[in-house]
Amino acid sequence: MKKFLGASVLALALATASAQAQQVSVKIGVLTDMSSLYADLSGPGSLWAAKAAAEDFGAEKKGIKVEFVSGDHQNKPDIGSGIARQWFDTEKVDAIVDVPNSGVALAINQVTRDKNKVFIGSGPATADLTGAQCTPNTVHWTYDTWALANGTGKAVVKTGGNTWFFLTADYAFGHALERDTSAVVEANGGKVVGKVRAPLNTPDFSSFLLQAQASKAKIIGLANAGGDTVNTIKQASEFGIVAGGQNLAGLLLFITDVHALGLQTAQGLIFTEAWYWDLNDQSRAFAKRFSAANGGKYPTMVQAGVYAGTLHYLKAIEATKSGADGKAVVAKMKELPTEDPLFGKGTIRADGRHIHDMYLFEVKKPAESKGPWDYYKTRATIPAAEAFRPIADGKCPLVSG
């Protein structure tokens, strides 16, 4: 009997040791804007989305222990990169997700490569992340400046908006969006007649709007985002710019911006996005869960991208059995086809660009809205094959030829 008990205890101990040896632990850092102009479109909602992805993946049942930490980069590259280094060096973080603010994202991009970890960008816009600045450790998930420029810029020029004046956020994101949209405008026969650059998170756009008004351009292109976009559109309304015959093109608009503006002010705006909560039953179900957990707010495309990117990262972790080698994990992410409830089926290219459909939306008139957060109507679906910059044009050093 003693021999039998001893064998049983030994077998149990070996089984426990084997299970512990097989368990994979990963730590994900949600680095975002928790307190400033991008907090509504990312912020706490992005943290919720990442955690929801781990829950829906069933990580625990699959032997994967997932921990989360979050940080506020305050829209400053030095603060963001400092947090990233601390996370990678002392807190054993394996991957960073989100990072709205292109300047911060470009800094994180390099730190992640240096430390051989993983960066899945949902919040940043600059297409340079899959262009000249691409690395084998970064995946750019949701949208970028090339996709925004080609979606909105092309549509506006083709409907007669052939003279443009840019009001641009004066940092990496704004510069990239202005550059990419200018190229599209000119390629389609339009002309850029002027531009002005405004500091990030400025409360007063009056002097910039007066310059835009004086330009007589048919289109004032807003190469800004979040709170800056909301304030620009509100102040443009006060100046009577649209009433005077000029039109605004919101080159990066989020549903939280439309909500802040109200349909009366935002109606008729045309813009490009990667995702909308009312696209299908699965996106509506996600939005319902998100809203219940986030004070009634509805999710943006950035928060949807955090969910989808985190989900695919965990699939790669399941396949590789380790988060230690970031380059190997990203290689596996590129190898595996992507599929999730929000973006459907897709792929990740060699340059790190996630490929999926994009959409051209128009903000509804107040009378067209059937309820809270029912703000968009679809003008066009931009197929995945056309939505993003051709890989050969990006000058990514990972792409041969």
VOTIVO-458612 format. One record per residue (C-alpha): residue number from 1; residue in one letter; chain; x, z, y. Coordinates in steps of 0.2 Angstrom, whole numbers. Layout:
// VOTIVO-458612
seq: NUM, type: A, mol: A, east: X, up: Z, north: Y;
...
This chain:
// VOTIVO-458612
seq: 1, type: M, mol: A, east: 0, up: 0, north: 0;
seq: 2, type: K, mol: A, east: 14, up: 4, north: 12;
seq: 3, type: K, mol: A, east: 23, up: -12, north: 8;
seq: 4, type: F, mol: A, east: 6, up: -21, north: 12;
seq: 5, type: L, mol: A, east: 4, up: -12, north: 28;
seq: 6, type: G, mol: A, east: 22, up: -15, north: 33;
seq: 7, type: A, mol: A, east: 20, up: -34, north: 30;
seq: 8, type: S, mol: A, east: 4, up: -34, north: 40;
seq: 9, type: V, mol: A, east: 12, up: -25, north: 55;
seq: 10, type: L, mol: A, east: 26, up: -37, north: 54;
seq: 11, type: A, mol: A, east: 15, up: -53, north: 53;
seq: 12, type: L, mol: A, east: 5, up: -46, north: 68;
seq: 13, type: A, mol: A, east: 21, up: -43, north: 78;
seq: 14, type: L, mol: A, east: 27, up: -60, north: 74;
seq: 15, type: A, mol: A, east: 11, up: -68, north: 79;
seq: 16, type: T, mol: A, east: 10, up: -59, north: 95;
seq: 17, type: A, mol: A, east: 28, up: -63, north: 99;
seq: 18, type: S, mol: A, east: 25, up: -82, north: 95;
seq: 19, type: A, mol: A, east: 9, up: -81, north: 107;
seq: 20, type: Q, mol: A, east: 19, up: -74, north: 121;
seq: 21, type: A, mol: A, east: 33, up: -86, north: 118;
seq: 22, type: Q, mol: A, east: 20, up: -101, north: 119;
seq: 23, type: Q, mol: A, east: 12, up: -94, north: 135;
seq: 24, type: V, mol: A, east: 17, up: -104, north: 151;
seq: 25, type: S, mol: A, east: 17, up: -95, north: 168;
seq: 26, type: V, mol: A, east: 16, up: -105, north: 184;
seq: 27, type: K, mol: A, east: 14, up: -99, north: 202;
seq: 28, type: I, mol: A, east: 6, up: -110, north: 215;
seq: 29, type: G, mol: A, east: 8, up: -107, north: 234;
seq: 30, type: V, mol: A, east: -6, up: -113, north: 245;
seq: 31, type: L, mol: A, east: 3, up: -116, north: 261;
seq: 32, type: T, mol: A, east: -9, up: -121, north: 275;
seq: 33, type: D, mol: A, east: -16, up: -117, north: 292;
seq: 34, type: M, mol: A, east: -26, up: -101, north: 291;
seq: 35, type: S, mol: A, east: -28, up: -97, north: 309;
seq: 36, type: S, mol: A, east: -27, up: -112, north: 321;
seq: 37, type: L, mol: A, east: -34, up: -130, north: 324;
seq: 38, type: Y, mol: A, east: -34, up: -135, north: 305;
seq: 39, type: A, mol: A, east: -40, up: -119, north: 298;
seq: 40, type: D, mol: A, east: -58, up: -126, north: 295;
seq: 41, type: L, mol: A, east: -53, up: -142, north: 287;
seq: 42, type: S, mol: A, east: -40, up: -133, north: 275;
seq: 43, type: G, mol: A, east: -36, up: -115, north: 277;
seq: 44, type: P, mol: A, east: -46, up: -102, north: 266;
seq: 45, type: G, mol: A, east: -56, up: -116, north: 259;
seq: 46, type: S, mol: A, east: -40, up: -124, north: 252;
seq: 47, type: L, mol: A, east: -35, up: -108, north: 243;
seq: 48, type: W, mol: A, east: -53, up: -107, north: 235;
seq: 49, type: A, mol: A, east: -52, up: -125, north: 229;
seq: 50, type: A, mol: A, east: -35, up: -122, north: 221;
seq: 51, type: K, mol: A, east: -41, up: -107, north: 212;
seq: 52, type: A, mol: A, east: -57, up: -116, north: 207;
seq: 53, type: A, mol: A, east: -47, up: -130, north: 199;
seq: 54, type: A, mol: A, east: -37, up: -117, north: 188;
seq: 55, type: E, mol: A, east: -54, up: -109, north: 183;
seq: 56, type: D, mol: A, east: -62, up: -126, north: 179;
seq: 57, type: F, mol: A, east: -46, up: -131, north: 169;
seq: 58, type: G, mol: A, east: -48, up: -116, north: 158;
seq: 59, type: A, mol: A, east: -30, up: -112, north: 161;
seq: 60, type: E, mol: A, east: -31, up: -95, north: 153;
seq: 61, type: K, mol: A, east: -39, up: -101, north: 137;
seq: 62, type: K, mol: A, east: -25, up: -114, north: 135;
seq: 63, type: G, mol: A, east: -11, up: -101, north: 136;
seq: 64, type: I, mol: A, east: -7, up: -105, north: 154;
seq: 65, type: K, mol: A, east: -6, up: -90, north: 166;
seq: 66, type: V, mol: A, east: -8, up: -96, north: 184;
seq: 67, type: E, mol: A, east: -4, up: -85, north: 199;
seq: 68, type: F, mol: A, east: -8, up: -90, north: 217;
seq: 69, type: V, mol: A, east: 0, up: -85, north: 234;
seq: 70, type: S, mol: A, east: -5, up: -91, north: 251;
seq: 71, type: G, mol: A, east: 3, up: -93, north: 268;
seq: 72, type: D, mol: A, east: 0, up: -98, north: 286;
seq: 73, type: H, mol: A, east: 13, up: -111, north: 292;
seq: 74, type: Q, mol: A, east: 6, up: -109, north: 310;
seq: 75, type: N, mol: A, east: 9, up: -128, north: 312;
seq: 76, type: K, mol: A, east: 28, up: -125, north: 314;
seq: 77, type: P, mol: A, east: 40, up: -134, north: 303;
seq: 78, type: D, mol: A, east: 53, up: -120, north: 304;
seq: 79, type: I, mol: A, east: 40, up: -106, north: 299;
seq: 80, type: G, mol: A, east: 33, up: -118, north: 285;
seq: 81, type: S, mol: A, east: 50, up: -121, north: 277;
seq: 82, type: G, mol: A, east: 55, up: -103, north: 279;
seq: 83, type: I, mol: A, east: 40, up: -98, north: 269;
seq: 84, type: A, mol: A, east: 43, up: -112, north: 256;
seq: 85, type: R, mol: A, east: 61, up: -106, north: 253;
seq: 86, type: Q, mol: A, east: 56, up: -88, north: 251;
seq: 87, type: W, mol: A, east: 43, up: -93, north: 239;
seq: 88, type: F, mol: A, east: 54, up: -104, north: 229;
seq: 89, type: D, mol: A, east: 70, up: -92, north: 229;
seq: 90, type: T, mol: A, east: 62, up: -74, north: 228;
seq: 91, type: E, mol: A, east: 44, up: -76, north: 223;
seq: 92, type: K, mol: A, east: 46, up: -89, north: 209;
seq: 93, type: V, mol: A, east: 33, up: -101, north: 215;
seq: 94, type: D, mol: A, east: 33, up: -117, north: 206;
seq: 95, type: A, mol: A, east: 22, up: -128, north: 216;
seq: 96, type: I, mol: A, east: 16, up: -129, north: 234;
seq: 97, type: V, mol: A, east: -1, up: -137, north: 238;
seq: 98, type: D, mol: A, east: -10, up: -143, north: 254;
seq: 99, type: V, mol: A, east: 1, up: -142, north: 270;
seq: 100, type: P, mol: A, east: -10, up: -149, north: 284;
seq: 101, type: N, mol: A, east: 2, up: -155, north: 298;
seq: 102, type: S, mol: A, east: 14, up: -169, north: 295;
seq: 103, type: G, mol: A, east: 29, up: -161, north: 303;
seq: 104, type: V, mol: A, east: 28, up: -146, north: 292;
seq: 105, type: A, mol: A, east: 25, up: -157, north: 277;
seq: 106, type: L, mol: A, east: 40, up: -167, north: 280;
seq: 107, type: A, mol: A, east: 50, up: -151, north: 281;
seq: 108, type: I, mol: A, east: 42, up: -144, north: 264;
seq: 109, type: N, mol: A, east: 45, up: -161, north: 256;
seq: 110, type: Q, mol: A, east: 64, up: -159, north: 258;
seq: 111, type: V, mol: A, east: 65, up: -140, north: 253;
seq: 112, type: T, mol: A, east: 55, up: -144, north: 238;
seq: 113, type: R, mol: A, east: 67, up: -158, north: 233;
seq: 114, type: D, mol: A, east: 82, up: -147, north: 236;
seq: 115, type: K, mol: A, east: 74, up: -133, north: 225;
seq: 116, type: N, mol: A, east: 68, up: -145, north: 212;
seq: 117, type: K, mol: A, east: 50, up: -139, north: 213;
seq: 118, type: V, mol: A, east: 33, up: -148, north: 216;
seq: 119, type: F, mol: A, east: 24, up: -152, north: 232;
seq: 120, type: I, mol: A, east: 6, up: -159, north: 231;
seq: 121, type: G, mol: A, east: 1, up: -164, north: 249;
seq: 122, type: S, mol: A, east: -17, up: -165, north: 252;
seq: 123, type: G, mol: A, east: -18, up: -160, north: 271;
seq: 124, type: P, mol: A, east: -3, up: -170, north: 278;
seq: 125, type: A, mol: A, east: -7, up: -188, north: 284;
seq: 126, type: T, mol: A, east: 10, up: -196, north: 287;
seq: 127, type: A, mol: A, east: 13, up: -211, north: 276;
seq: 128, type: D, mol: A, east: 32, up: -208, north: 277;
seq: 129, type: L, mol: A, east: 29, up: -195, north: 262;
seq: 130, type: T, mol: A, east: 28, up: -210, north: 251;
seq: 131, type: G, mol: A, east: 39, up: -222, north: 261;
seq: 132, type: A, mol: A, east: 56, up: -219, north: 268;
seq: 133, type: Q, mol: A, east: 55, up: -200, north: 265;
seq: 134, type: C, mol: A, east: 48, up: -201, north: 247;
seq: 135, type: T, mol: A, east: 56, up: -189, north: 234;
seq: 136, type: P, mol: A, east: 54, up: -187, north: 215;
seq: 137, type: N, mol: A, east: 46, up: -170, north: 218;
seq: 138, type: T, mol: A, east: 31, up: -175, north: 229;
seq: 139, type: V, mol: A, east: 14, up: -181, north: 226;
seq: 140, type: H, mol: A, east: 3, up: -187, north: 241;
seq: 141, type: W, mol: A, east: -15, up: -185, north: 235;
seq: 142, type: T, mol: A, east: -29, up: -188, north: 248;
seq: 143, type: Y, mol: A, east: -26, up: -200, north: 262;
seq: 144, type: D, mol: A, east: -12, up: -206, north: 274;
seq: 145, type: T, mol: A, east: -10, up: -214, north: 291;
seq: 146, type: W, mol: A, east: -9, up: -232, north: 283;
seq: 147, type: A, mol: A, east: -25, up: -230, north: 274;
seq: 148, type: L, mol: A, east: -34, up: -223, north: 290;
seq: 149, type: A, mol: A, east: -27, up: -237, north: 301;
seq: 150, type: N, mol: A, east: -32, up: -250, north: 289;
seq: 151, type: G, mol: A, east: -49, up: -243, north: 286;
seq: 152, type: T, mol: A, east: -54, up: -239, north: 303;
seq: 153, type: G, mol: A, east: -43, up: -250, north: 314;
seq: 154, type: K, mol: A, east: -47, up: -266, north: 305;
seq: 155, type: A, mol: A, east: -66, up: -263, north: 305;
seq: 156, type: V, mol: A, east: -66, up: -259, north: 323;
seq: 157, type: V, mol: A, east: -56, up: -274, north: 328;
seq: 158, type: K, mol: A, east: -66, up: -286, north: 317;
seq: 159, type: T, mol: A, east: -82, up: -280, north: 326;
seq: 160, type: G, mol: A, east: -75, up: -284, north: 344;
seq: 161, type: G, mol: A, east: -65, up: -269, north: 348;
seq: 162, type: N, mol: A, east: -49, up: -279, north: 352;
seq: 163, type: T, mol: A, east: -41, up: -269, north: 366;
seq: 164, type: W, mol: A, east: -35, up: -252, north: 362;
seq: 165, type: F, mol: A, east: -28, up: -237, north: 372;
seq: 166, type: F, mol: A, east: -21, up: -222, north: 361;
seq: 167, type: L, mol: A, east: -23, up: -204, north: 364;
seq: 168, type: T, mol: A, east: -10, up: -197, north: 352;
seq: 169, type: A, mol: A, east: -5, up: -179, north: 346;
seq: 170, type: D, mol: A, east: 13, up: -178, north: 351;
seq: 171, type: Y, mol: A, east: 21, up: -174, north: 334;
seq: 172, type: A, mol: A, east: 25, up: -183, north: 317;
seq: 173, type: F, mol: A, east: 7, up: -186, north: 312;
seq: 174, type: G, mol: A, east: 1, up: -193, north: 328;
seq: 175, type: H, mol: A, east: 16, up: -204, north: 330;
seq: 176, type: A, mol: A, east: 14, up: -211, north: 312;
seq: 177, type: L, mol: A, east: -5, up: -214, north: 315;
seq: 178, type: E, mol: A, east: -3, up: -223, north: 332;
seq: 179, type: R, mol: A, east: 11, up: -233, north: 324;
seq: 180, type: D, mol: A, east: 1, up: -239, north: 309;
seq: 181, type: T, mol: A, east: -15, up: -242, north: 318;
seq: 182, type: S, mol: A, east: -6, up: -252, north: 332;
seq: 183, type: A, mol: A, east: 1, up: -263, north: 318;
seq: 184, type: V, mol: A, east: -16, up: -266, north: 311;
seq: 185, type: V, mol: A, east: -24, up: -269, north: 328;
seq: 186, type: E, mol: A, east: -11, up: -282, north: 332;
seq: 187, type: A, mol: A, east: -11, up: -290, north: 315;
seq: 188, type: N, mol: A, east: -29, up: -293, north: 317;
seq: 189, type: G, mol: A, east: -28, up: -301, north: 334;
seq: 190, type: G, mol: A, east: -30, up: -286, north: 345;
seq: 191, type: K, mol: A, east: -19, up: -279, north: 359;
seq: 192, type: V, mol: A, east: -13, up: -261, north: 363;
seq: 193, type: V, mol: A, east: -14, up: -259, north: 382;
seq: 194, type: G, mol: A, east: -7, up: -242, north: 383;
seq: 195, type: K, mol: A, east: -5, up: -224, north: 376;
seq: 196, type: V, mol: A, east: -3, up: -206, north: 381;
seq: 197, type: R, mol: A, east: 4, up: -192, north: 371;
seq: 198, type: A, mol: A, east: -4, up: -174, north: 371;
seq: 199, type: P, mol: A, east: 3, up: -158, north: 365;
seq: 200, type: L, mol: A, east: -3, up: -151, north: 349;
seq: 201, type: N, mol: A, east: -18, up: -139, north: 352;
seq: 202, type: T, mol: A, east: -20, up: -142, north: 370;
seq: 203, type: P, mol: A, east: -36, up: -135, north: 378;
seq: 204, type: D, mol: A, east: -38, up: -148, north: 392;
seq: 205, type: F, mol: A, east: -38, up: -167, north: 389;
seq: 206, type: S, mol: A, east: -44, up: -172, north: 406;
seq: 207, type: S, mol: A, east: -28, up: -180, north: 413;
seq: 208, type: F, mol: A, east: -26, up: -190, north: 396;
seq: 209, type: L, mol: A, east: -44, up: -195, north: 396;
seq: 210, type: L, mol: A, east: -43, up: -201, north: 414;
seq: 211, type: Q, mol: A, east: -28, up: -212, north: 409;
seq: 212, type: A, mol: A, east: -38, up: -219, north: 395;
seq: 213, type: Q, mol: A, east: -53, up: -222, north: 406;
seq: 214, type: A, mol: A, east: -42, up: -231, north: 419;
seq: 215, type: S, mol: A, east: -35, up: -243, north: 406;
seq: 216, type: K, mol: A, east: -52, up: -252, north: 404;
seq: 217, type: A, mol: A, east: -48, up: -253, north: 385;
seq: 218, type: K, mol: A, east: -63, up: -256, north: 374;
seq: 219, type: I, mol: A, east: -57, up: -244, north: 362;
seq: 220, type: I, mol: A, east: -49, up: -227, north: 364;
seq: 221, type: G, mol: A, east: -40, up: -223, north: 348;
seq: 222, type: L, mol: A, east: -39, up: -204, north: 345;
seq: 223, type: A, mol: A, east: -23, up: -201, north: 335;
seq: 224, type: N, mol: A, east: -26, up: -183, north: 333;
seq: 225, type: A, mol: A, east: -36, up: -171, north: 321;
seq: 226, type: G, mol: A, east: -46, up: -155, north: 319;
seq: 227, type: G, mol: A, east: -49, up: -145, north: 335;
seq: 228, type: D, mol: A, east: -39, up: -158, north: 345;
seq: 229, type: T, mol: A, east: -51, up: -171, north: 340;
seq: 230, type: V, mol: A, east: -67, up: -160, north: 343;
seq: 231, type: N, mol: A, east: -61, up: -156, north: 361;
seq: 232, type: T, mol: A, east: -56, up: -174, north: 365;
seq: 233, type: I, mol: A, east: -73, up: -180, north: 360;
seq: 234, type: K, mol: A, east: -82, up: -166, north: 369;
seq: 235, type: Q, mol: A, east: -73, up: -169, north: 385;
seq: 236, type: A, mol: A, east: -74, up: -188, north: 384;
seq: 237, type: S, mol: A, east: -93, up: -185, north: 383;
seq: 238, type: E, mol: A, east: -92, up: -174, north: 399;
seq: 239, type: F, mol: A, east: -82, up: -188, north: 408;
seq: 240, type: G, mol: A, east: -96, up: -201, north: 403;
seq: 241, type: I, mol: A, east: -83, up: -212, north: 395;
seq: 242, type: V, mol: A, east: -94, up: -219, north: 381;
seq: 243, type: A, mol: A, east: -109, up: -221, north: 393;
seq: 244, type: G, mol: A, east: -97, up: -231, north: 404;
seq: 245, type: G, mol: A, east: -94, up: -244, north: 391;
seq: 246, type: Q, mol: A, east: -79, up: -238, north: 381;
seq: 247, type: N, mol: A, east: -79, up: -233, north: 363;
seq: 248, type: L, mol: A, east: -70, up: -219, north: 354;
seq: 249, type: A, mol: A, east: -62, up: -222, north: 337;
seq: 250, type: G, mol: A, east: -59, up: -206, north: 328;
seq: 251, type: L, mol: A, east: -44, up: -211, north: 317;
seq: 252, type: L, mol: A, east: -44, up: -195, north: 307;
seq: 253, type: L, mol: A, east: -61, up: -186, north: 307;
seq: 254, type: F, mol: A, east: -67, up: -172, north: 295;
seq: 255, type: I, mol: A, east: -84, up: -166, north: 291;
seq: 256, type: T, mol: A, east: -80, up: -150, north: 300;
seq: 257, type: D, mol: A, east: -76, up: -159, north: 316;
seq: 258, type: V, mol: A, east: -93, up: -168, north: 315;
seq: 259, type: H, mol: A, east: -101, up: -151, north: 312;
seq: 260, type: A, mol: A, east: -93, up: -143, north: 327;
seq: 261, type: L, mol: A, east: -98, up: -158, north: 338;
seq: 262, type: G, mol: A, east: -116, up: -159, north: 332;
seq: 263, type: L, mol: A, east: -124, up: -176, north: 328;
seq: 264, type: Q, mol: A, east: -130, up: -178, north: 346;
seq: 265, type: T, mol: A, east: -112, up: -180, north: 352;
seq: 266, type: A, mol: A, east: -104, up: -187, north: 336;
seq: 267, type: Q, mol: A, east: -117, up: -200, north: 331;
seq: 268, type: G, mol: A, east: -111, up: -218, north: 329;
seq: 269, type: L, mol: A, east: -92, up: -213, north: 326;
seq: 270, type: I, mol: A, east: -84, up: -224, north: 313;
seq: 271, type: F, mol: A, east: -70, up: -217, north: 303;
seq: 272, type: T, mol: A, east: -61, up: -218, north: 286;
seq: 273, type: E, mol: A, east: -61, up: -204, north: 273;
seq: 274, type: A, mol: A, east: -56, up: -201, north: 255;
seq: 275, type: W, mol: A, east: -71, up: -191, north: 250;
seq: 276, type: Y, mol: A, east: -88, up: -185, north: 255;
seq: 277, type: W, mol: A, east: -98, up: -171, north: 247;
seq: 278, type: D, mol: A, east: -114, up: -182, north: 245;
seq: 279, type: L, mol: A, east: -106, up: -196, north: 236;
seq: 280, type: N, mol: A, east: -113, up: -192, north: 218;
seq: 281, type: D, mol: A, east: -120, up: -177, north: 208;
seq: 282, type: Q, mol: A, east: -102, up: -170, north: 204;
seq: 283, type: S, mol: A, east: -97, up: -170, north: 222;
seq: 284, type: R, mol: A, east: -113, up: -162, north: 227;
seq: 285, type: A, mol: A, east: -111, up: -148, north: 213;
seq: 286, type: F, mol: A, east: -94, up: -144, north: 220;
seq: 287, type: A, mol: A, east: -100, up: -143, north: 237;
seq: 288, type: K, mol: A, east: -114, up: -131, north: 232;
seq: 289, type: R, mol: A, east: -101, up: -120, north: 224;
seq: 290, type: F, mol: A, east: -89, up: -121, north: 239;
seq: 291, type: S, mol: A, east: -103, up: -117, north: 251;
seq: 292, type: A, mol: A, east: -109, up: -102, north: 242;
seq: 293, type: A, mol: A, east: -91, up: -95, north: 242;
seq: 294, type: N, mol: A, east: -86, up: -100, north: 260;
seq: 295, type: G, mol: A, east: -100, up: -94, north: 271;
seq: 296, type: G, mol: A, east: -111, up: -109, north: 271;
seq: 297, type: K, mol: A, east: -97, up: -122, north: 276;
seq: 298, type: Y, mol: A, east: -96, up: -138, north: 266;
seq: 299, type: P, mol: A, east: -79, up: -145, north: 259;
seq: 300, type: T, mol: A, east: -68, up: -158, north: 268;
seq: 301, type: M, mol: A, east: -58, up: -171, north: 259;
seq: 302, type: V, mol: A, east: -43, up: -160, north: 261;
seq: 303, type: Q, mol: A, east: -50, up: -146, north: 251;
seq: 304, type: A, mol: A, east: -57, up: -158, north: 238;
seq: 305, type: G, mol: A, east: -39, up: -165, north: 237;
seq: 306, type: V, mol: A, east: -32, up: -148, north: 234;
seq: 307, type: Y, mol: A, east: -44, up: -146, north: 220;
seq: 308, type: A, mol: A, east: -40, up: -162, north: 212;
seq: 309, type: G, mol: A, east: -22, up: -161, north: 214;
seq: 310, type: T, mol: A, east: -21, up: -144, north: 207;
seq: 311, type: L, mol: A, east: -31, up: -149, north: 192;
seq: 312, type: H, mol: A, east: -19, up: -164, north: 188;
seq: 313, type: Y, mol: A, east: -4, up: -153, north: 191;
seq: 314, type: L, mol: A, east: -11, up: -141, north: 177;
seq: 315, type: K, mol: A, east: -13, up: -155, north: 165;
seq: 316, type: A, mol: A, east: 5, up: -159, north: 168;
seq: 317, type: I, mol: A, east: 10, up: -141, north: 165;
seq: 318, type: E, mol: A, east: 0, up: -141, north: 149;
seq: 319, type: A, mol: A, east: 9, up: -157, north: 143;
seq: 320, type: T, mol: A, east: 27, up: -151, north: 148;
seq: 321, type: K, mol: A, east: 25, up: -133, north: 143;
seq: 322, type: S, mol: A, east: 35, up: -127, north: 158;
seq: 323, type: G, mol: A, east: 34, up: -128, north: 177;
seq: 324, type: A, mol: A, east: 53, up: -125, north: 179;
seq: 325, type: D, mol: A, east: 59, up: -143, north: 182;
seq: 326, type: G, mol: A, east: 49, up: -149, north: 196;
seq: 327, type: K, mol: A, east: 55, up: -167, north: 194;
seq: 328, type: A, mol: A, east: 50, up: -167, north: 176;
seq: 329, type: V, mol: A, east: 32, up: -161, north: 180;
seq: 330, type: V, mol: A, east: 30, up: -174, north: 194;
seq: 331, type: A, mol: A, east: 36, up: -187, north: 182;
seq: 332, type: K, mol: A, east: 22, up: -182, north: 169;
seq: 333, type: M, mol: A, east: 9, up: -182, north: 183;
seq: 334, type: K, mol: A, east: 14, up: -200, north: 187;
seq: 335, type: E, mol: A, east: 13, up: -204, north: 168;
seq: 336, type: L, mol: A, east: -4, up: -196, north: 165;
seq: 337, type: P, mol: A, east: -19, up: -206, north: 172;
seq: 338, type: T, mol: A, east: -29, up: -195, north: 184;
seq: 339, type: E, mol: A, east: -47, up: -190, north: 181;
seq: 340, type: D, mol: A, east: -57, up: -177, north: 190;
seq: 341, type: P, mol: A, east: -75, up: -173, north: 195;
seq: 342, type: L, mol: A, east: -72, up: -177, north: 214;
seq: 343, type: F, mol: A, east: -60, up: -193, north: 214;
seq: 344, type: G, mol: A, east: -64, up: -200, north: 197;
seq: 345, type: K, mol: A, east: -51, up: -210, north: 188;
seq: 346, type: G, mol: A, east: -35, up: -215, north: 197;
seq: 347, type: T, mol: A, east: -16, up: -216, north: 195;
seq: 348, type: I, mol: A, east: 0, up: -209, north: 204;
seq: 349, type: R, mol: A, east: 12, up: -223, north: 208;
seq: 350, type: A, mol: A, east: 31, up: -222, north: 207;
seq: 351, type: D, mol: A, east: 32, up: -218, north: 226;
seq: 352, type: G, mol: A, east: 21, up: -202, north: 223;
seq: 353, type: R, mol: A, east: 5, up: -210, north: 231;
seq: 354, type: H, mol: A, east: -11, up: -206, north: 222;
seq: 355, type: I, mol: A, east: -22, up: -221, north: 222;
seq: 356, type: H, mol: A, east: -41, up: -220, north: 223;
seq: 357, type: D, mol: A, east: -55, up: -228, north: 233;
seq: 358, type: M, mol: A, east: -57, up: -224, north: 252;
seq: 359, type: Y, mol: A, east: -73, up: -225, north: 262;
seq: 360, type: L, mol: A, east: -78, up: -231, north: 279;
seq: 361, type: F, mol: A, east: -92, up: -220, north: 286;
seq: 362, type: E, mol: A, east: -103, up: -219, north: 301;
seq: 363, type: V, mol: A, east: -110, up: -203, north: 308;
seq: 364, type: K, mol: A, east: -129, up: -202, north: 307;
seq: 365, type: K, mol: A, east: -141, up: -201, north: 321;
seq: 366, type: P, mol: A, east: -149, up: -184, north: 322;
seq: 367, type: A, mol: A, east: -166, up: -192, north: 316;
seq: 368, type: E, mol: A, east: -157, up: -199, north: 301;
seq: 369, type: S, mol: A, east: -150, up: -182, north: 295;
seq: 370, type: K, mol: A, east: -161, up: -175, north: 281;
seq: 371, type: G, mol: A, east: -153, up: -157, north: 281;
seq: 372, type: P, mol: A, east: -138, up: -146, north: 285;
seq: 373, type: W, mol: A, east: -121, up: -156, north: 283;
seq: 374, type: D, mol: A, east: -130, up: -172, north: 279;
seq: 375, type: Y, mol: A, east: -120, up: -182, north: 292;
seq: 376, type: Y, mol: A, east: -113, up: -198, north: 285;
seq: 377, type: K, mol: A, east: -119, up: -215, north: 280;
seq: 378, type: T, mol: A, east: -107, up: -226, north: 270;
seq: 379, type: R, mol: A, east: -102, up: -242, north: 279;
seq: 380, type: A, mol: A, east: -90, up: -249, north: 266;
seq: 381, type: T, mol: A, east: -81, up: -244, north: 250;
seq: 382, type: I, mol: A, east: -62, up: -249, north: 251;
seq: 383, type: P, mol: A, east: -56, up: -252, north: 233;
seq: 384, type: A, mol: A, east: -41, up: -242, north: 227;
seq: 385, type: A, mol: A, east: -31, up: -258, north: 226;
seq: 386, type: E, mol: A, east: -33, up: -261, north: 244;
seq: 387, type: A, mol: A, east: -35, up: -244, north: 251;
seq: 388, type: F, mol: A, east: -16, up: -239, north: 252;
seq: 389, type: R, mol: A, east: 0, up: -248, north: 258;
seq: 390, type: P, mol: A, east: 7, up: -260, north: 245;
seq: 391, type: I, mol: A, east: 21, up: -250, north: 236;
seq: 392, type: A, mol: A, east: 34, up: -264, north: 240;
seq: 393, type: D, mol: A, east: 31, up: -261, north: 259;
seq: 394, type: G, mol: A, east: 35, up: -243, north: 259;
seq: 395, type: K, mol: A, east: 54, up: -243, north: 257;
seq: 396, type: C, mol: A, east: 53, up: -228, north: 246;
seq: 397, type: P, mol: A, east: 70, up: -226, north: 238;
seq: 398, type: L, mol: A, east: 62, up: -222, north: 221;
seq: 399, type: V, mol: A, east: 55, up: -240, north: 220;
seq: 400, type: S, mol: A, east: 67, up: -253, north: 213;
seq: 401, type: G, mol: A, east: 67, up: -270, north: 221;
